[in-house]
Amino acid sequence: NNKRTLMFQLAACLLAIVCLLPCTTCAFQQCKLASSISSQRAQSTWQQRIRLPAAAAATTTAETAPKTDNPRIQTTSTQIQQPSPEHDIELLSIYKSNKHLENNIVRLGRMGRTEQALQLYQAIWTLDSLKDQYRKIVQKNKSNSTPPPPTTSPASIQLEWNNEPLSSHLTNFVTNSKLRPTTRLMNSAIDACARATRPQIHQHTAFSLYTHATSPQNADGSKKYSGALSPNVFTFGALLACCARNGDTAQSLELLQNLEEGGKFPDVALNGVIYSTVISACERAEVVDVNLALEVLNNATVVLAGRAGSDGGGTKHNNNQNAVMGVVGYNAAISTMARAMEWKMASQLLDEMIIHSSHSTTGLHSIVNWETSIPEEEMEPLLHVLHDERYKDLSIVVPKPDEVTFGTVLAACERSGEWEELLRIAKAA
């Protein structure tokens, strides 16, 4: 009886397996098909990245792209699509002022929703192109009529896009909207690129936006309705932030050199933030360049001190933390050294900051009786400009180290296993 019962149970199990096998196979195929469809949709969404104005699409070439040997940039590019006026006008329909639009672009950029921020920025240029078309039609109607009509009704004007007529609703919005491209909107869009999760892609996009906005002409050679935008220090700060996120030191130095020469952008005043961002690019490069970061720091110290001194003795600029090389720039250099495992350089730069820092009451606290790891007279200074006779007439200000400075140096010593140096700094701090 037991054998017979066991045989029945075994037969029932085999029968269940035979019956369920086709269902399992079908379910597996359905899951595989659903996964394939989901993957195709994700790829389609990924391909629909950034939509720029036609003028920007035409200027996105090898000449306007960042000149860099970084393979991460060379292997990626932004797919630029032609704008859709219906979609762009719908995006702008809720905005009554440029300030409202700018705030939303900034908000989207800080939230990491870069594509949405750039779509809003692209829409403003679509609106600008339609306004230019409307203006030309009005002028043409006035020149062809004798005598000229007293007024021209927007309803009597037919706007077109890609040889297709636009609705009266779009025409009415174009004629009544007060929105226009501005430098602040350009800066907000570039800043959104700098905060993007894909810095390799959006660095290229940021420079394309800059090239298009600062050009006085459209892709077809006609003049822009709003003209070329004038970049300011915030524009270049955002562009350098894009380069820093990607570790692109070559493009950062090229841009910095243009700003230092002052011929192309005479109204842009350099500040400590600009130099600190360039130093950050040295830290994030594929091969950490400590020497380059240190040279940028020395150069910034001299350049900013010279500019402050040339403007009335520096009284005005000494009250502005951005007018001198602040502690953020020094921290960026020390962080570069820490990442390169150069704990000795990081520790020495901390020593030199303490030795040469001003005697003001600002900073972490007053550090007295500081014992350096190397006797001061035996140091080969990292801040060599402080010992250069050519700059003895400059009032160079070295900031006092803060909590970040000490923490970065201690972390560098800890990663290198230099416990004696770590305890020396921790005890003195």
C-alpha positions, 0 to 999 in steps of 0.5 A: 500500500505504501508503495502504491501511494508513493507511485500515485504521488510521483505520478501526480507530481510529474503530471503537474510539471508537464501541465505547468511547463508551457505556462512557465515558458510563456510567462518567461517569454512575456517577461523577456518581451516586457524587458525588451520594450522597457529597454527600448523606451529607456533608450528612446528617452536617452536619445531625446536629450537636449533640444536647442535652437536651430542657430545653436545646432548649426554652431555645434561643430568641432570649432565650437566644441571644447578643445580637449584630449579627454577621451570621455568627452570625445566619445560622447556628444549631445543629440540636438533636435530642431525646436517645436514652436508649439511645445516651446510656447506651451512651456513658456505660457505660464511665465509672465516675467524673465525673473519667474522663468530664471528662478525655475531654470535655476530650481530645475538645475539644482534638482538635477533635472537638466534636460527640463531646464535646457528645454525652457532655455531653448524655448526662449530662443524659439520665441525670440526667432518668432518675434523677429519674424513678426517684426520683419513682416510688420516692416514689410507690410509698412514698406509695401503699402502707400500710404502706410497703414496706421496699425497692423493687427496681429490677427492679420499676420501669419507666422510660419515655422518650417514653411508651416503656418502657426495658429493664431493662439501662438501668434497672439502669445508671440506678440504679447509676451515680454519674455526675452533672452538675457545673460542671466538666463544663459548663466542659469542654463550653463549652471544647470549643465555644470550640475548635471549628472553626466558632466562629460555630455553637458560640458559640450552642451554648455559651450554650445549654449555659450557660443550660440548666445554670444553670437550676433547672428543666427545660423542663416547669417541674419541678425538676432532679434535680441542681439548677442548676449554679453557674458559676465564673470558668472558665465565663465564661472559656470563654464569652468565648473563644467570643465572642473566636473569633467576634470578638463584642465586643458579647456580650463586653462585656455579659458582662464588665459583668455580672461587674464589677458583681458583683451576679449573680455575686458569687463570681466573681473577675475576673482577667487572663485574662478581660480578655485574652480580651475584648481578643482579641475586639476584634482578631478583630472584623470591624472591628478596634476599637483604641480599645475594646481600649485602654479595656478594657486601662486598665479592667482595670489599674484594676479588678484593682489595686483588687481586689488592694488590697482583699484585704489590701494585695494581698500574696496577689494579687501572687503570682498572675499572674492577679490583675493585668493580665499581659503577655498582656493587653498583648500582645493589645492590641498585636496588635490595633493591629498588625492595624489597621496602627496601628504608632505606637500599638503602638510607643508602648504598648511604650515606655510598658510599658518606662517604667512596668514594675516594677523587679523582676527578672522579665521578659525582661531589664532594659532601660536607656537606652531611647530612645522614638520620642517624647519622654516629656514629649510623649507623649499616654499610652495608659495614661492611668489611670497619670496619673489622680489618681483612681487615685494610691493604687492600686498599679498593676503594669505588666508588662515586655515579653517576646519576644512583645511585641517580635515583635508590634511589629516585625511591625507596623512591618515590615508598614507599611514603617517600617524606621527604627522597626523598626531602633530597636526591634530594636537596643534589644531 
